[in-house]
């Protein structure tokens, strides 16, 4: 989170200050990528790029505080993911080779992702083991920094349902950690 | 949609019974979600460290698209990226059917018109022209932004990233927000001989686990890396509880001085001079004995990680 400087940075970015926009981008993009790596692991970078294009298009008309900014950013990203899902459902593709999803070659820098921040990677891998809704709620609450009401609005659920999903997800995480040999 | 996000083979969320459920008080859960990690009871420290790690400092890879983002920003400023001046929405091209539900309510005068269209051709043509223009701009902007070297890039360049103090959680989290300090990465050596797994005497099982982790970290397994021993990785995966648990498992199993000498933690050779997430109970070295490793959780570089608890210490 940027904090007290957010309002000034946003105003500067709307006034075409590239450095100000860069600060906003550097603050939010890691969280955005981590969220997308849980909800759309095969297309995280694509969706992130599309999200920022959409955000740039509406930058001058956006008004709100930093919480609203993050809510807008992650809502946009979520919708991009849904668009991709709908598109793929309408236009299913057949793989050319009989290769399972786990064997598709990745970019050579994948190991760099792992080594740059091993603890974060391990944590994301753990969250990815949760049921989809629990995983998404935890990422929106913890990584995106959104409160329960905002997440509920994004997901079209009640705040109570979001709270329950988050708590269940954390319990399951704790259980996974316990099962991995970590004393609780 | 029904929350049906696409998931890769490693993230379908269905992984069987994780074991006896842990009782997690609601207050503790809310503290975890709100970033009040210092309030979490010690018994849930591993969970708190995991939550903290989710919001850890940004990595070089997560910031590598900055140039492309700046380029898109400049395009917007120059007018190349069209800014319609309206609130953004995901689908700007929601075309309505030409014959909607209004057909049944057409006026008597309208019924005398041709049934082919309810609008004068000129207005419909102008509307389609506007929509086509917006669509072309959107497509060009997305392709241009992505093709500028971001999502279509086939190779990741080695980068040196200056310290970035940004973080995603407030500084009251246990991990702090000091950011990544001097992270650099080197490319994995190509065409290495298949790593051999040496199992020492003494605690054979623990030694084997360490050896497997060391061998794996020399050439972290990703599909397409031909010189990795699949059998070893599958063994490690079975021990760890799944392929996506291997990172976490090796983080716990390897000794503190892995990859370096003295009390400091370093990346394995070949991965530059970054710092691993520290073990939570590492004590700061005496003055003059090397870089500080932080106190309870965090190594002074803003890194923290899942706690190894009281087990698996080597």
Interface residues (C-beta under 8 A of the other chain):
Chain A: X1 X2 X13 X16 X18 X21 X22 X23 X25 X26 X27 X29 X30 X31 X33 X34 X38 X39 X40 X41 X42 X43 X45 X46 X48 X49 X50 X52 X53 X54 X55 X56 X57 X58 X59 X60 X61 X62 X72 X76 X79 X80 X81 X82 X83 X84 X85 X86 X88 X100 X101 X102 X103 X104 X105 X106 X107 X108 X109 X110 X111 X112 X113 X114 X115 X116 X117 X118 X119 X120 X121 X122 X123 X124 X125 X126 X127 X128 X129 X130 X131 X132 X133 X135 X136 X138 X139 X141 X142 X143 X144 X145 X155 X166 X167 X170 X171 X172 X173 X174 X175 X176 X177 X178 X179 X180 X181 X182 X183 X184
Chain B: X1 X3 X4 X5 X6 X7 X8 X9 X10 X11 X13 X14 X15 X18 X19 X20 X21 X22 X23 X24 X26 X29 X32 X33 X35 X43 X44 X46 X47 X49 X50 X51 X53 X54 X55 X56 X57 X58 X59 X60 X61 X62 X63 X65 X66 X68 X69 X70 X72 X73 X74 X76 X77 X81 X82 X83 X84 X85 X86 X87 X88 X90 X91 X141 X142 X145 X146 X150 X151 X153 X154 X155 X156 X164 X166 X167 X168 X169 X170 X180 X183 X185 X187 X188 X217 X219 X220 X222 X223 X224 X225 X240 X241 X242 X243 X244 X245 X247 X248 X249 X251 X252 X267 X268 X271 X274 X276 X277 X303 X304 X305 X306 X307 X308 X309 X310 X311 X312
